């Protein structure tokens, strides 16, 4: 028997959080180690206009970003990368990085961390949020 359960959901099911009230990004969790014994986490990370991650790096985790909608830039170590729909960036462990929204709409990015490195636990310890009407409309348009 398979030790991993099947996980599935829709936009209406995703738990959404902000890590801190003043943060300019939120996370719609798709799958993580809190739902099943998974070695990774995946979410849709949504950045407000002008929003950004704080500078950060991960001890062991690779972090992958895939842009769904909007524009921005990523600073990966000393390298700057332009972000637009279809762009992706893989950040190796121990590499300082920042993502920021430089556009005039929200920025939507699929974020994956392998291993999870307790990132989903940090997210879930934050403040419950929701996908508002704008998020729902943009994501449904992208996904249809």
C-alpha positions in Angstrom: 0.0 0.0 0.0 1.2 3.5 -0.8 2.3 5.5 2.3 1.4 8.8 0.7 -2.2 9.9 0.4 -3.6 11.5 -2.7 -4.0 15.3 -2.2 -6.3 17.3 -4.4 -8.3 20.6 -4.1 -9.7 23.6 -5.8 -9.2 27.4 -5.4 -12.0 27.3 -2.8 -10.1 24.8 -0.7 -6.6 26.3 -0.4 -5.7 27.5 3.1 -4.3 31.0 2.7 -1.9 32.8 5.2 0.2 35.9 5.6 3.3 35.2 7.8 3.0 38.7 9.4 0.2 41.2 9.3 2.4 43.8 7.6 3.7 41.4 4.9 3.0 42.3 1.3 2.7 38.7 0.2 0.4 35.8 1.1 0.5 32.1 0.5 -2.2 29.8 -0.8 -1.0 26.3 0.2 -1.4 23.5 -2.4 0.4 20.8 -0.5 2.8 20.6 2.4 4.2 18.4 5.2 1.3 19.4 7.5 -1.2 17.7 5.2 0.8 14.5 4.6 4.3 13.2 5.2 5.7 15.1 2.2 9.3 16.1 1.8 8.4 19.4 0.1 5.8 22.2 0.0 4.1 24.0 -2.9 2.0 27.1 -2.8 0.8 30.0 -4.9 2.6 33.1 -3.6 0.7 36.3 -4.2 2.6 39.6 -4.0 0.7 43.0 -3.7 1.8 45.8 -6.0 5.2 46.9 -4.7 5.3 43.8 -2.5 8.5 41.7 -1.8 9.9 38.9 0.2 12.3 39.8 3.0 15.9 38.9 2.1 16.2 35.2 3.1 18.1 32.0 2.4 17.6 28.4 3.3 20.0 26.0 5.0 19.2 22.9 2.9 16.2 23.7 0.7 16.1 24.4 -3.0 13.4 27.0 -3.7 11.7 27.1 -7.1 9.6 30.0 -8.4 7.4 29.8 -11.5 5.6 33.0 -12.6 1.9 32.7 -13.5 0.9 36.3 -13.8 2.4 39.8 -13.3 6.0 41.1 -13.5 8.8 41.5 -11.0 12.4 40.8 -10.4 14.4 38.4 -8.3 17.7 39.0 -6.8 19.5 35.6 -6.4 22.9 36.1 -4.8 24.5 38.8 -7.0 22.3 38.1 -10.0 19.1 40.0 -11.0 16.4 38.1 -13.0 13.4 39.7 -14.7 10.2 37.9 -13.9 7.2 37.6 -16.3 4.7 34.9 -17.0 6.4 31.6 -17.8 9.7 32.7 -16.2 11.2 30.5 -13.5 14.1 30.6 -11.0 15.7 27.9 -9.0 17.4 29.1 -5.9 20.1 26.7 -4.4 20.5 26.3 -0.7 22.5 28.9 1.2 21.8 31.5 -1.5 20.4 34.9 -0.4 17.4 35.9 -2.4 14.5 38.4 -2.7 11.5 38.5 -5.0 9.7 41.7 -5.7 6.7 42.8 -7.6 7.6 45.7 -10.0 4.4 45.7 -12.0 1.1 47.5 -11.6 -0.9 44.3 -10.8 -0.4 41.6 -8.2 2.3 39.0 -9.0 1.3 35.3 -8.8 4.1 32.8 -8.4 4.1 29.0 -7.8 6.6 28.5 -5.1 8.1 25.0 -4.2 10.6 24.2 -1.5 12.4 20.9 -1.4 12.8 19.9 1.4 10.0 21.9 3.1 12.5 22.9 5.9 9.5 23.8 8.1 8.5 26.7 5.7 4.9 25.5 5.6 4.8 25.4 9.4 6.0 29.0 9.5 3.3 29.9 6.9 0.6 28.1 8.9 1.6 29.8 12.1 0.8 33.1 10.5 -2.4 35.0 10.0 -5.3 33.4 8.1 -6.1 35.3 4.9 -8.2 34.6 1.8 -8.2 34.7 -1.9 -10.2 37.9 -2.6 -12.3 38.5 -5.7 -9.3 39.8 -7.7 -7.2 36.7 -6.8 -10.1 34.4 -7.7 -10.7 36.2 -11.1 -7.0 36.2 -12.1 -6.4 32.6 -11.0 -9.5 31.3 -12.7 -8.5 33.2 -15.9 -5.0 31.7 -15.8 -6.1 28.2 -15.1 -8.9 28.0 -17.6 
